[in-house]
Amino acid sequence: MATSTIRIPEDKKNILKAISSLENKKMKDIIVQLIDEYVERHKETLELLSIPGLYESLIKSSKEFKEGKGVAIEDAKKELES
């Protein structure tokens, strides 16, 4: 397994060191667990952003909404039902 070096603020390192000591875990294992949890929380977003054109469509829709070019929910519902 390849390794990487990361820089974290001293105060965060001290807290992590204290937690690792209390839990009798290696700091590396805690950091890997944190990364895994972070990735899992963002997995759906990453999957959605991998859909070609979705991000651009969202930006365009957001601009149109801010400009008042949106469609009333009732009108959208009627259009979808027809």
N, C-alpha and C positions, 0 to 999 in steps of 0.2 A: 504494500500500500504506500502510495506517495504521500508525503507530508507537506504541509505549508506552515509558514509562520504568520501569525496575526499579531497586530499591535492593539492592545486595549488599554484604556486609561488605568492608571495605578489603582484608583479607588475601586474600580470594577474588578480588577484582578484580586484585590484584597478580599472583597466580598465573595468572589468565586472560590478563592482559596479557603475561606472560612466554611463555606457551604460544603465544599468537597471534603474537608476534614470532618465536619459533623456527620455527613452521609457516608463517610468512608468510601468515597468514589474518587477516581482520577479526574482532574480538571478537564482533561481531554474528553472523557466520556460524557461529562456534563455538557460541554460545548457541542459535541456531536449530537446529543439528544436535543439541545436547543435548536440547532440547525435543522434537524429532521422535523421538529414541530413547526418551525417557521415555514419550511417548504410545504408541508402538508396544509397549513392555513392558506397558502397562496396558490396551491395546485390548481384549483378551479379557475382562478383568474388567468394563470399561465395557459391553461387549456383553451380558454375563450380567446385570449389574445393571439393564439396560434392559428385561429380561423382567418384565412386570407380576407382582407378588406374589412373585417369587423371593427378594428380600432378606428380606421378612417371614417366608417359609417357612424360610429358613436360620436366622434368629434363633430361631424357634419350635423347630426341630429341635435347635439347639444347647442351648437350655434343657432340652428333654426329655432329651437325652443326659446333661447334667450332673446331672439328677434321677434318673438310672438307669432311665429309661423306654425305653431303646433296645431294639432287637430283635437277637437273635443273628444273625450273618451266615448261619448254616446255616438258621435259620427263614426269613429273608428270601429266601434262595435257593430254598427249597422253595415258598414262596408265589409267587414269580415263575415257577417252573417249572410250577405247576398251573394 
